[in-house]
Amino acid sequence: MLRYLTAGESHGRGLLGIIEGLPAGLHITADWVNGDLERRQGGYGRGGRMAIEQDQVEFVSGVRHGRTIGSPVGMLIWNRDWPNWEEEMSPAPGVPIARVTTPRPGHADLAGTLKYLAPDMRDVLERASARATAMRVAVGSVARRFLDELGITVLGHVRAIGAVAAKTSFPPDRTAVMNSPVYCQDEAASKRMVAAIETAAAQGDTLGGVIEVCCWDVPVGLGSHVQWDRRLDGLLGQALLSVPGIKAVEVGDGWDAATKPGSQVHDHIHVSDRGLTRPTNHAGGIEGGISNGMPLVVRAAMKPIPTLREGLPSVDLDSGRPTSAPWHRSDVCAVPAASVVCEAVVAFVVAGQFLARFGGDSMAAVQASFKAQQALLAERFPRVYD
Ligand SMILES: Cc1cc2nc3c(=O)[nH]c(=O)nc-3n(C[C@H](O)[C@H](O)[C@H](O)COP(=O)(O)O)c2cc1C
């Protein structure tokens, strides 16, 4: 079973990650992961902190000479901002703490403080912060390397920011996405998105948007219909909804499918000299909770950043008096950055499901298991599969 844990506070010393279940023999370098960390820190609309942080991963276990060895992969990302926060985060005994007592609407501040009976709201907001997504991107980046070795591509890109929607095509154009300041393949829409972010910033407001993650050359049979917690769509939905700020997820045509008759929604099954083909992909590559061989297409809706310059109405929990939520250095729009996080979490789920189906202790064993399954398919269905 492929699994991971992360630890670390936003302004703590750093972030920790442990991945368990990766086969031995996967080639991975810090440069590969750092490329994804850099993408997460970029994207138009981010706040001042990104100028301070330049995230770099350190492999502290499980990797030797650029390849995994089968033991847990341990990773570290130090927070460069830590020296500015050392006093606030871990004051010397007797030094009074500058406590946070007013929750920001839209954050974990209120619910988390009540749940944990926190003496200082910082105990909650530090871990709830999206800073932890840096390590989730590092973890997903390793998973993406695993998929890359098996010929599977994953790419997250931005479909909409606020009211500005992009034109899209499949597969998304990686170069266009990488060259866009908002990670959107539609150049004209990118410009309008940047303008929308500038307008929001000038008004002290924030914006959300829509992210799409596509994954192609995915084999048939990842996930399963037999149990609720083995369905690939369910696993992807959980992973995406666990990204801070993501409020809705759709697979394939998603919400749009609910408005159309069945004749316009379900992908016909054809056969040609290349075997089975599907002329459309409304299902987004998943039927019955199982990958069907078509590209996976999932979308996630991100709410606008909840920290506004003019603090939203709130209450000081100590005094019980109405007040405004505090403003901290904050992003105006983090949809581009979140597209990298969404890509990472999708990569992790797909890698985990690939290993669940074609597992092995080494990359060679995984490749052999995959080939053996292809051979079985060709043997069982010679007329439609080769
Ligand atoms: C990459 C990324 C960066 C974010 N940056 C900020 C930020 O600077 N300020 C902020 O208030 N929220 C930011 N958010 C959003 C909050 O983390 C999110 O709205 C908050 O955790 C509550 O969302 P939830 O109710 O979905 O957990 C960011 C989210 C992501 C994914």
The ligand as an SDF file (V2000), in Angstrom:
LIG
                    3D

 31 33  0  0  0  0  0  0  0  0999 V2000
   -1.4980   26.8690   -2.6020 C   0  0  0  0  0  0  0  0  0  0  0  0
   -2.4710   27.5620   -1.7090 C   0  0  0  0  0  0  0  0  0  0  0  0
   -2.1680   28.8200   -1.2000 C   0  0  0  0  0  0  0  0  0  0  0  0
   -3.0650   29.4880   -0.3640 C   0  0  0  0  0  0  0  0  0  0  0  0
   -2.7280   30.7230    0.1100 N   0  0  0  0  0  0  0  0  0  0  0  0
   -3.5720   31.3400    0.9750 C   0  0  0  0  0  0  0  0  0  0  0  0
   -3.2520   32.6340    1.5340 C   0  0  0  0  0  0  0  0  0  0  0  0
   -2.2060   33.2180    1.2370 O   0  0  0  0  0  0  0  0  0  0  0  0
   -4.1400   33.2030    2.4020 N   0  0  0  0  0  0  0  0  0  0  0  0
   -5.3120   32.5950    2.7420 C   0  0  0  0  0  0  0  0  0  0  0  0
   -6.0710   33.1380    3.5180 O   0  0  0  0  0  0  0  0  0  0  0  0
   -5.6530   31.3950    2.2140 N   0  0  0  0  0  0  0  0  0  0  0  0
   -4.8160   30.7560    1.3520 C   0  0  0  0  0  0  0  0  0  0  0  0
   -5.1700   29.5600    0.8120 N   0  0  0  0  0  0  0  0  0  0  0  0
   -6.5090   29.0200    1.0580 C   0  0  0  0  0  0  0  0  0  0  0  0
   -6.6790   28.5110    2.4470 C   0  0  0  0  0  0  0  0  0  0  0  0
   -5.6570   27.5820    2.7480 O   0  0  0  0  0  0  0  0  0  0  0  0
   -8.0400   27.8750    2.5730 C   0  0  0  0  0  0  0  0  0  0  0  0
   -9.0120   28.7330    2.1210 O   0  0  0  0  0  0  0  0  0  0  0  0
   -8.3030   27.5320    3.9990 C   0  0  0  0  0  0  0  0  0  0  0  0
   -7.4450   26.4520    4.3630 O   0  0  0  0  0  0  0  0  0  0  0  0
   -9.7000   27.1180    4.2900 C   0  0  0  0  0  0  0  0  0  0  0  0
  -10.1650   26.3010    3.2990 O   0  0  0  0  0  0  0  0  0  0  0  0
  -10.9820   24.9720    3.6600 P   0  0  0  0  0  0  0  0  0  0  0  0
  -12.2270   25.4140    4.3540 O   0  0  0  0  0  0  0  0  0  0  0  0
  -11.2050   24.3140    2.3460 O   0  0  0  0  0  0  0  0  0  0  0  0
  -10.0290   24.1980    4.5330 O   0  0  0  0  0  0  0  0  0  0  0  0
   -4.2880   28.8750   -0.0310 C   0  0  0  0  0  0  0  0  0  0  0  0
   -4.5900   27.6030   -0.5340 C   0  0  0  0  0  0  0  0  0  0  0  0
   -3.6990   26.9470   -1.3530 C   0  0  0  0  0  0  0  0  0  0  0  0
   -4.0340   25.5850   -1.8850 C   0  0  0  0  0  0  0  0  0  0  0  0
  1  2  1  0
  2  3  1  0
  2 30  2  0
  3  4  2  0
  4  5  1  0
  4 28  1  0
  5  6  2  0
  6  7  1  0
  6 13  1  0
  7  8  2  0
  7  9  1  0
  9 10  1  0
 10 11  2  0
 10 12  1  0
 12 13  2  0
 13 14  1  0
 14 15  1  0
 14 28  1  0
 15 16  1  0
 16 17  1  0
 16 18  1  0
 18 19  1  0
 18 20  1  0
 20 21  1  0
 20 22  1  0
 22 23  1  0
 23 24  1  0
 24 25  2  0
 24 26  1  0
 24 27  1  0
 28 29  2  0
 29 30  1  0
 30 31  1  0
M  END
$$$$
